[in-house]
Amino acid sequence: MHIAIIGPGYMTIPPVGWAAVEILIDDIRNSLQELGHKVSIVNTPNLNYAVGITNALNPDIVHIHYDDYSYLAHHINCKNIILTSHFAYLEQPSKWSENYSNFFWEFINTDTHIFCLSKGILDMYRKGGKSEERLHLVHNGVRTDLFKFNEVCKRPNDSLYLGKIDARKRQAIFQKIDNLYFIGRIEDPEFKGRLKPTYLNEW
């Protein structure tokens, strides 16, 4: 099966640093290829080019990973199109901009399938009127082949807080906890990580 994945187009896939969606797309590509599928990635902010390339590839499935590009489904010649949102506040409509509300209804009204990253997200689309057979709960995962597990921990009294450090994730309020270390790109001005030995840099 030939699967085309459309990314945001602002960073390379795989990325050279932090880029959550781009890392996920690369992981999906690797997993699908291991299963024997052909995978093409279309990753450009030039949307006319993205549509032209995707249609030229003539894939069996197209998976769009960026809310802003959901309307491309109207221009792609494929019967099986999947949309996935990575918007952090999807389950909290009070935090939506008017622009995001348009993206949400595009997801609902477009003849596509939606891969939902949580049950709460699936419930939002269901309440919006998306048909049940078009909604699929598909949790994000990790490349288990890139991790090593040891029965005996070298630092049993320490813990890691891993992820982009921003106000939404509230790492700053946990900095007072002894033996808690942080890994991730700092985007929260309240986080004093670079001044403390508990900050271990970006993954």
C-alpha positions as CSV (number, residue, x, y, z in Angstrom):
1,M,0.0,0.0,0.0
2,H,1.2,3.5,-0.8
3,I,0.7,6.1,2.0
4,A,1.4,9.8,1.6
5,I,1.8,11.9,4.7
6,I,1.5,15.6,4.6
7,G,3.5,17.5,7.2
8,P,3.4,21.2,8.2
9,G,6.4,22.1,5.9
10,Y,8.2,24.4,8.3
11,M,10.9,22.0,9.6
12,T,12.7,19.0,8.1
13,I,11.4,15.5,8.5
14,P,13.2,14.0,10.4
15,P,14.0,17.2,12.4
16,V,17.4,18.2,13.6
17,G,16.1,19.4,17.0
18,W,12.8,19.6,18.8
19,A,9.8,19.3,16.6
20,A,7.1,17.1,18.0
21,V,4.9,16.6,15.0
22,E,7.8,16.1,12.6
23,I,9.4,13.5,14.9
24,L,6.0,11.7,15.1
25,I,5.7,11.7,11.3
26,D,9.1,10.2,10.9
27,D,8.3,7.5,13.5
28,I,5.1,6.7,11.6
29,R,7.0,6.4,8.3
30,N,9.6,4.1,9.9
31,S,6.9,1.9,11.4
32,L,4.8,1.7,8.2
33,Q,7.9,0.9,6.1
34,E,8.8,-1.9,8.5
35,L,5.3,-3.4,7.8
36,G,6.1,-3.3,4.1
37,H,4.2,-0.2,3.0
38,K,5.6,2.5,0.7
39,V,5.5,5.9,2.4
40,S,6.0,9.3,0.8
41,I,6.3,12.5,2.8
42,V,5.1,15.8,1.4
43,N,6.4,18.5,3.6
44,T,6.2,22.0,2.2
45,P,4.4,25.3,3.1
46,N,3.6,25.8,-0.6
47,L,0.1,24.2,-0.6
48,N,-0.4,24.3,-4.4
49,Y,2.9,22.3,-4.6
50,A,1.8,19.9,-1.8
51,V,-1.5,19.2,-3.7
52,G,0.2,18.7,-7.0
53,I,2.9,16.4,-5.6
54,T,0.4,14.3,-3.7
55,N,-1.9,13.9,-6.7
56,A,1.1,13.0,-8.8
57,L,2.1,10.3,-6.3
58,N,-1.4,8.8,-6.6
59,P,-1.3,7.2,-3.1
60,D,-3.9,4.7,-1.6
61,I,-4.1,6.8,1.6
62,V,-3.3,10.4,2.4
63,H,-2.7,11.4,6.0
64,I,-2.7,15.2,6.8
65,H,-1.0,16.2,10.1
66,Y,-1.7,19.9,10.3
67,D,-5.1,21.5,11.1
68,D,-4.4,24.5,8.8
69,Y,-4.1,22.1,5.8
70,S,-7.4,20.2,6.4
71,Y,-9.1,21.9,3.4
72,L,-6.5,20.3,1.1
73,A,-8.7,17.2,1.3
74,H,-11.0,19.0,-1.2
75,H,-8.2,19.1,-3.8
76,I,-6.5,15.8,-3.3
77,N,-7.6,12.9,-5.6
78,C,-7.7,10.2,-3.1
79,K,-10.7,8.3,-1.6
80,N,-9.0,7.6,1.7
81,I,-7.9,10.8,3.5
82,I,-7.1,11.0,7.2
83,L,-6.8,14.1,9.3
84,T,-5.0,14.4,12.6
85,S,-5.0,17.4,14.8
86,H,-2.1,18.1,17.2
87,F,-3.7,21.3,18.7
88,A,-3.0,21.3,22.4
89,Y,-6.3,22.9,23.3
90,L,-8.7,21.0,21.1
91,E,-10.6,19.7,24.1
92,Q,-11.0,23.3,25.5
93,P,-13.2,25.3,23.1
94,S,-12.9,28.4,25.4
95,K,-9.3,28.7,24.3
96,W,-10.0,28.5,20.6
97,S,-9.5,31.5,18.3
98,E,-12.1,32.2,15.7
99,N,-9.6,30.9,13.2
100,Y,-9.3,27.6,15.0
101,S,-13.0,27.2,15.1
102,N,-13.0,27.2,11.3
103,F,-10.4,24.4,11.3
104,F,-12.5,22.3,13.7
105,W,-15.6,22.6,11.5
106,E,-13.5,21.8,8.4
107,F,-12.5,18.5,10.1
108,I,-16.2,17.8,10.8
109,N,-17.6,18.7,7.4
110,T,-14.8,17.2,5.1
111,D,-15.4,13.7,3.8
112,T,-12.4,12.3,5.7
113,H,-11.5,10.0,8.5
114,I,-10.1,11.5,11.7
115,F,-7.4,9.9,13.8
116,C,-8.0,11.2,17.4
117,L,-5.1,11.2,19.8
118,S,-7.3,10.9,22.9
119,K,-10.9,9.9,23.8
120,G,-11.6,13.5,24.7
121,I,-10.7,14.7,21.2
122,L,-12.8,11.9,19.7
123,D,-15.7,13.0,21.9
124,M,-15.3,16.6,20.7
125,Y,-15.6,15.6,17.0
126,R,-18.5,13.3,17.8
127,K,-20.4,16.1,19.6
128,G,-19.6,18.2,16.5
129,G,-21.5,15.7,14.4
130,K,-18.8,13.6,12.8
131,S,-20.1,10.2,12.1
132,E,-18.9,7.4,14.4
133,E,-17.4,5.3,11.6
134,R,-15.2,8.2,10.6
135,L,-13.6,8.6,14.0
136,H,-10.7,6.4,15.2
137,L,-8.8,6.5,18.5
138,V,-5.1,6.3,17.7
139,H,-2.8,7.2,20.5
140,N,0.7,8.5,19.8
141,G,3.5,6.1,20.5
142,V,7.3,6.1,20.6
143,R,10.0,4.2,18.8
144,T,10.6,1.4,21.3
145,D,13.6,0.3,19.3
146,L,15.4,3.5,20.3
147,F,15.1,2.9,24.0
148,K,16.9,0.5,26.3
149,F,15.3,-0.9,29.4
150,N,17.3,-1.9,32.5
151,E,15.8,-3.8,35.4
152,V,18.2,-2.0,37.8
153,C,18.0,1.8,37.7
154,K,21.3,3.7,38.1
155,R,19.6,6.7,39.8
156,P,16.6,5.3,41.7
157,N,15.9,8.5,43.6
158,D,15.8,10.8,40.6
159,S,13.0,11.5,38.1
160,L,12.8,13.1,34.6
161,Y,10.3,15.6,33.3
162,L,10.7,15.3,29.6
163,G,9.0,17.6,27.0
164,K,9.0,21.1,25.7
165,I,9.1,23.5,28.6
166,D,6.2,26.0,28.3
167,A,3.6,27.7,30.5
168,R,0.9,25.3,29.4
169,K,2.8,22.3,30.8
170,R,3.6,24.1,34.1
171,Q,7.1,22.8,34.6
172,A,8.1,26.0,36.4
173,I,5.9,25.1,39.4
174,F,7.7,21.8,39.8
175,Q,11.2,23.1,40.0
176,K,11.2,23.1,43.8
177,I,11.0,19.3,43.9
178,D,14.3,17.7,44.9
179,N,15.7,15.1,42.5
180,L,13.5,16.2,39.6
181,Y,15.4,16.9,36.4
182,F,14.1,18.6,33.2
183,I,14.9,17.9,29.6
184,G,13.3,20.0,26.8
185,R,13.5,23.2,24.9
186,I,12.7,26.2,27.2
187,E,9.9,28.5,26.0
188,D,8.5,29.5,29.4
189,P,10.1,32.7,30.8
190,E,9.1,31.6,34.3
191,F,11.2,28.5,34.1
192,K,14.7,29.1,35.6
193,G,16.2,25.9,34.2
194,R,19.4,27.2,32.7
195,L,20.4,28.6,36.1
196,K,19.9,25.3,37.9
197,P,21.8,22.0,37.6
198,T,18.5,20.2,37.4
199,Y,18.1,21.4,33.7
200,L,19.8,18.8,31.5
201,N,19.3,20.6,28.1
202,E,17.2,19.8,25.1
203,W,16.7,16.2,24.0
